[in-house]
Amino acid sequence: MITLTGRTLTKTVQPQMGLSLLEHAMQASIDWQFNCSRGTCAKCRCSILQGAELLAEVSDAEWERLGPEELDAGYRLGCQAIVAKAGDIKAINRTYF
């Protein structure tokens, strides 16, 4: 299961392989902040509390926008964090602004 926390809503949804955390949040009508969905605005930035190993590798956009310090601290971009394996994932939208 995937538990996503947006600005005011938290919901648990069934994982769909190949979809991003942002896509899961949008399908569940979670108030997840985003503008571009390409990895440049970083409004969809999130903290992965559980299941980071179930997500696809960090994208080039994430390396450029977040950098090693934030990635090491468990942050990803929701639009770039693709569900690759089944299991429990927990993420909280933590935008900069």
Secondary structure, DSSP 4 states (H G I P E B T S, - for coil): -EEEE-SS-EEEE---TT-BHHHHHHHTT-----S-SSSSS-TTEEEEEE-GGGBPPPPHHHHHHTHHHHHHTTEEETTT-BB-S-S-EEEEE----
